[in-house]
């Protein structure tokens, strides 16, 4: 669902600013491009986070209604940490894709495609017989799916946190560069 929710939220971040001509007004404000990008990113991410938060009620309901031990608390907390990190990465990708076009539909399609490609692409390429036994594990580790699965099992590893943070920083950096040059 995030593959469609996040691009729908982020598709108008920059595209409508370019299309409506309000980007020039933004550039006259005493705000650096980094602050503009951070504001757009945090605004879009807060909308996505607010959309995810009510699902916590499901976990609490299942835990309280169970007769035995209930659900695995560590796994559930890890899954939610992974879900919020995945949403943060998709939001950064969507914000960047929105900065590439003045058409919000193009931004949506590009964002959905990029999120899907970065989520499943590396693990799909690693399964090719060409890379079997040599580079398959390295290629799989480069994908978002590998790190998301690791965290969603309840194992919050610093390598996964650093991976997600670096992907977010990379896409916000290239968005900042694009906005600064516009």
C-alpha positions in Angstrom: 0.0 0.0 0.0 2.9 2.3 0.7 4.0 2.0 -2.9 0.8 3.9 -3.9 0.1 6.0 -0.8 3.5 7.7 -0.5 3.7 8.7 -4.2 0.2 10.0 -4.0 1.1 12.2 -1.0 4.4 13.4 -2.5 3.5 13.9 -6.2 2.4 17.5 -5.7 5.2 18.6 -3.4 7.3 20.3 -6.0 5.4 19.6 -9.2 2.6 22.0 -8.4 5.1 24.6 -7.3 6.7 24.5 -10.7 3.4 24.3 -12.6 1.6 27.1 -10.7 4.6 29.4 -10.8 4.8 29.7 -7.0 8.3 28.3 -7.0 9.7 31.7 -8.0 7.9 33.2 -4.9 9.5 30.5 -2.7 12.9 31.4 -4.0 12.5 35.0 -3.1 11.8 34.1 0.6 14.8 34.1 3.0 14.9 30.3 3.1 17.7 28.1 1.9 16.9 25.3 -0.5 17.8 22.8 2.2 15.1 24.3 4.5 12.5 24.2 1.7 13.4 20.5 0.9 13.3 19.7 4.6 9.9 21.4 5.0 8.4 19.6 2.1 9.9 16.3 3.2 8.7 16.6 6.8 5.3 17.7 5.8 4.8 14.7 3.4 6.3 12.3 5.9 4.0 13.5 8.7 1.0 12.9 6.5 2.2 9.3 5.8 3.0 8.7 9.5 -0.4 9.9 10.5 -1.9 7.4 8.0 0.2 4.6 9.6 -0.4 5.4 13.3 -4.1 4.2 13.5 -2.9 0.7 12.5 -1.3 0.4 15.9 -4.8 -0.1 17.3 -4.9 -3.5 15.5 -1.8 -4.7 17.3 -3.1 -3.4 20.7 -6.5 -5.0 20.0 -5.0 -8.4 19.1 -2.7 -8.3 22.2 -5.5 -7.4 24.6 -8.0 -10.0 23.1 -5.6 -12.9 23.1 -6.0 -15.5 25.9 -2.4 -16.8 25.8 0.8 -14.9 25.3 -0.6 -12.8 22.5 1.5 -11.4 19.7 5.3 -11.1 19.6 5.9 -7.7 21.0 9.5 -7.4 19.8 8.6 -8.5 16.3 5.6 -6.1 16.2 7.7 -3.1 17.4 10.4 -4.0 14.9 7.8 -4.2 12.1 6.6 -0.8 13.0 10.1 0.7 13.1 10.7 -0.9 9.7 7.5 0.4 8.4 8.2 4.0 9.5 11.7 3.8 8.0 10.3 2.4 4.8 7.8 5.2 4.6 10.6 7.7 5.3 12.7 6.3 2.4 9.7 6.3 0.0 8.8 9.9 1.0 12.4 11.0 0.2 12.2 9.2 -3.1 8.8 10.7 -3.9 10.0 14.2 -3.0 12.9 13.9 -5.3 10.7 12.5 -8.1 8.3 15.4 -7.7 11.2 17.9 -8.1 12.0 16.4 -11.6 8.7 17.3 -13.3 6.0 20.0 -13.3 3.4 17.3 -14.0 2.1 15.7 -10.8 0.9 12.5 -12.7 4.4 12.0 -14.1 5.8 12.6 -10.6 3.4 10.0 -9.2 4.3 7.4 -11.8 8.0 8.0 -11.6 7.9 7.9 -7.8 5.9 4.6 -7.7 8.2 3.1 -10.2 11.4 4.2 -8.4 10.1 3.0 -5.0 9.1 -0.4 -6.5 12.5 -0.7 -8.3 14.6 0.1 -5.3 12.5 -2.1 -3.1 12.4 -5.2 -5.2 15.0 -4.6 -8.0 18.2 -5.6 -6.2 16.8 -8.8 -4.8 15.4 -9.7 -8.2 18.7 -9.1 -9.9 20.6 -11.0 -7.2 18.5 -14.1 -8.1 19.8 -14.2 -11.7 22.0 -17.2 -12.4 24.7 -14.8 -13.6 25.3 -13.6 -10.1 24.7 -16.8 -8.2 27.4 -17.7 -5.7 29.5 -14.6 -6.2 27.7 -11.3 -6.0 24.1 -12.4 -5.2 24.4 -11.6 -1.5 26.0 -8.2 -2.0 23.4 -7.2 -4.6 20.6 -8.3 -2.3 22.1 -6.3 0.6 22.0 -3.1 -1.6 18.1 -3.3 -1.8 15.6 -1.9 0.6 13.8 -5.2 0.9 16.8 -6.9 2.5 17.1 -4.3 5.3 13.3 -4.0 5.8 12.9 -7.7 6.3 15.8 -7.7 8.8 14.1 -5.0 10.9 10.6 -6.4 10.5 11.8 -9.7 12.2 12.3 -7.6 15.3 16.1 -7.3 14.9 16.9 -3.6 14.9 20.5 -3.6 13.7 22.5 -0.4 13.4 23.5 -1.4 9.8 19.9 -1.3 8.8 19.3 2.1 10.5 22.4 3.5 8.8 21.3 2.1 5.5 17.9 3.7 5.7 19.3 7.0 7.0 21.9 7.1 4.1 19.2 6.5 1.5 17.0 9.2 2.9 20.0 11.6 3.1 21.0 10.8 -0.5 17.6 11.5 -2.0 17.1 14.6 0.1 20.6 15.8 -1.0 19.9 15.3 -4.7 16.5 17.0 -4.2 18.3 19.9 -2.5 20.7 20.1 -5.4 17.9 20.1 -8.0 16.0 22.8 -6.2 19.1 24.9 -5.7 19.8 24.8 -9.5 16.3 25.5 -10.5 
